[in-house]
Amino acid sequence: MDVSFSGFLSGMAESPVLLITVVLTLGVIFVNGWTDAPNAIATCITTRCMNARSAIIMSAIFNFMGVFIMTHINSSVAFTISNMVDFGGDTQMALIALCAALFSIVVYSVGASYFGIPTSESHSLIAGLTGAAIAIHDSMEGVNFDEWAKVLYGLVLSLVLGFAIGWIVCKIVTIVCKSMDRRKTNTFFRGAQIFGAAAMSFMHGAQDGQKFIGVLFLGLAFCNGQSDVGGVAIPVWLMLLCSIVMGVGTSVGGEKIIKSVGMDMVKLEKYQGFSADISAALCLLFSSLFGIPVSTTHTKTSAIIGVGAVKRLSAINFGVVKDMLLTWVCTFPGCGIISYAMAKLFLKIL
């Protein structure tokens, strides 16, 4: 399998379907940086540790670093995504189905972001790939349930660990700083929260960037006549390309999402924002090292809820939490159905 950059350019020139796949994948990465990455800096902005523009630029840089560095160190999340479904032996049909899956993600993500609701591109991606695999096989035969199990583990981990670690870290911080001067601790946590937001941005890139690298890598395999990516190392140029696109997408911003996550759900002080960011980053690091794809939105939101629960449960706006949960519940069937329908349509007309 030719994974050189020159081979990649040649493949796009020779295969319009691969070109469409690449454009759609990079579009999804851009949308992810635009709509999902703002979760990483929401608390930092709403506690006034940084202004929005500076935080967005910082997040773009650390998202770039997260994609590039973590994929180079441990690319297990990328391979989990690549091996999640089997599109069959006809690689041309598989490439068309992959286009349909990516198209469904863009439609679903842009629609949700229009209303300022945090989306889970991770779950959109998984649902899109699954819907397309079912369409191409007309059955569940193309779904790898062993890899799908990791998604379910990730769903539980992001919710339970996010909440638990958020609560524990915030509780420890509260106990340690109980007798300290609030003005001095605020000065410390202003800097500490900037560090936490940078760590969260880095891990967002490490998790979500790898997922889409896995998809683009799968598209390259199909173009080379291979039905999987087993035994082939991810090239550095692919990591670099995806990390640049995610960084640019992050730089666009996402002010509605920042407001929804950082302000509407629970009112945070600086020490709480720091606790939420560090807790979420730790959960994402653990998941990335074990190759478990998780939703960065789930993880950050759960950590914020855990932090808010330390003070009192009434500090949490459960109306916003309910809206987010409803969005997440709708992602799998909604994006999966769109992908299934698009795959059937594309396979007929292409």
Stockholm file with secondary structure:
# STOCKHOLM 1.0

chainA/1-350         MDVSFSGFLSGMAESPVLLITVVLTLGVIFVNGWTDAPNAIATCITTRCMNARSAIIMSAIFNFMGVFIMTHINSSVAFTISNMVDFGGDTQMALIALCAALFSIVVYSVGASYFGIPTSESHSLIAGLTGAAIAIHDSMEGVNFDEWAKVLYGLVLSLVLGFAIGWIVCKIVTIVCKSMDRRKTNTFFRGAQIFGAAAMSFMHGAQDGQKFIGVLFLGLAFCNGQSDVGGVAIPVWLMLLCSIVMGVGTSVGGEKIIKSVGMDMVKLEKYQGFSADISAALCLLFSSLFGIPVSTTHTKTSAIIGVGAVKRLSAINFGVVKDMLLTWVCTFPGCGIISYAMAKLFLKIL
#=GR chainA/1-350 SS CCCSHHHHHHHHHHCHHHHHHHHHHHHHHHHHHHHTTHHHHHHHHHTTSSCHHHHHHHHHHHHHHHHHHHHHHCCHHHHHHHTSBCCCSCHHHHHHHHHHHHHHHHHHHHHHHHTTCCCCHHHHHHHHHHHHHHHHHTSGGGBCHHHHHHHHHHHHHHHHHHHHHHHHHHHHHHHHTTTSCHHHHHHHHHHHHHHHHHHHHHHHIIIIIHHHHHHHHHHHHHHTTCSCCTTCCCCHHHHHHHHHHHHHHHHHCCHHHHHIIIIISBCCCHHHHHHHHHHHHHHHHHHHHTTCCCCHHHHHHHHHHHHHHHHCGGGBCHHHHHHHHHHHHHHHHHHHHHHHHHHHHHHHHC
#=GC SS_cons         CCCSHHHHHHHHHHCHHHHHHHHHHHHHHHHHHHHTTHHHHHHHHHTTSSCHHHHHHHHHHHHHHHHHHHHHHCCHHHHHHHTSBCCCSCHHHHHHHHHHHHHHHHHHHHHHHHTTCCCCHHHHHHHHHHHHHHHHHTSGGGBCHHHHHHHHHHHHHHHHHHHHHHHHHHHHHHHHTTTSCHHHHHHHHHHHHHHHHHHHHHHHIIIIIHHHHHHHHHHHHHHTTCSCCTTCCCCHHHHHHHHHHHHHHHHHCCHHHHHIIIIISBCCCHHHHHHHHHHHHHHHHHHHHTTCCCCHHHHHHHHHHHHHHHHCGGGBCHHHHHHHHHHHHHHHHHHHHHHHHHHHHHHHHC
//
